[in-house]
């Protein structure tokens, strides 16, 4: 018996400081996870392992002092549409983006 989990598909904007006290969009990323959580909870669970959460979707990397903000969560209708998106997957490797 093969039981596949019910997945949710999302995109999110990764923003970085613009030097004037605001954030600017750096990348749009895609991610998928098993339904049952809010998308921001999924991002928080992943990123809080590698960064220091500051609240309200903001994080700082303790080694580089780079700041990140995740915002504009948008649900993607289905896996077919998700797979067609020409976007990088959300992962800890995003920590290497220059701000």
N, C-alpha and C positions, 0 to 999 in steps of 0.2 A: 504494500500500500504506500503510495507516494503522496504525501500531503505537503503542498506548497503553502508557505505563509502568505497571508494577505498583506501585500506591500502598498506603501504610499510613496508617491513620487513628487519631488519638490525641486524648485530652484530658489536660490537666495543670493542677494547681493552682498559681496564682501567689500567693505569700505575701509579706507585708511584716512588718517588725519590729513587735512589740506594745509596745515600750518597757520590757519586763522581761527582755530577753535571749532571748526566744523569737520565733517567727514565727507569724502568724495568716493564715488563708486570706483573700485579698482577692477573687480571681476564679478561675473555672474557664474555661479557654480551649481551643479546639480547633485542631488543625493536621493537615495532611497532607503527606506527602513520599514520594519514591520509595523503595521498599524497598531495603534493603541496609545501613542504618545503624541504630544504636540511637536511640530517640527523644530521649534526652538529648544525643546528639551533634548531632542536627539543631538542637535548641534552643541548644546551645552555639555552633554555627557562626553562627546568626543573632544571638544576643545579644552575643557577644564582639566584634562589629563596632561596637556602640553603648555597651557597658559594659565594666567591668573584671571579668573572672572572678576569683572568690575561692576556687573549688573547691567540691566537694560540692553543685553546683547553685545556688550563691550568686553574686550579681552586685551591683556597685555602679555607679551612674551617676556618672561623674566630674564632671559639671557641677552636678547637683542633690544629690549625696551620698545619694540614695535607694538603699536596699538591697532586693534581691529574692531570693526563693528559689523554685525550681521543684521541685515534688515531686508524688507520687501520679500517676505516669503510668499511664493506663489505655487499653488498645487498644479501639477501636470496631470492631465486627464488619465493617461494609461501608459503602460510600459512601452508600447510601440512608439508613441510620441516622445517619451522620455529617451528612448534609445536613439531617436533621430536628432536629438538636440546636440549641436556641436559645441558642447561645453565641457570643461574639466570637471571631474568628480571632486566633491568636497573631501578633503583628506588633510592629515597633519602636514603634508608637504606644502600646503598653502602658506605655512609659516615662513617660507623662504621668499615670498613675494616682497619685493622692495616697496617701501612706503613712499 
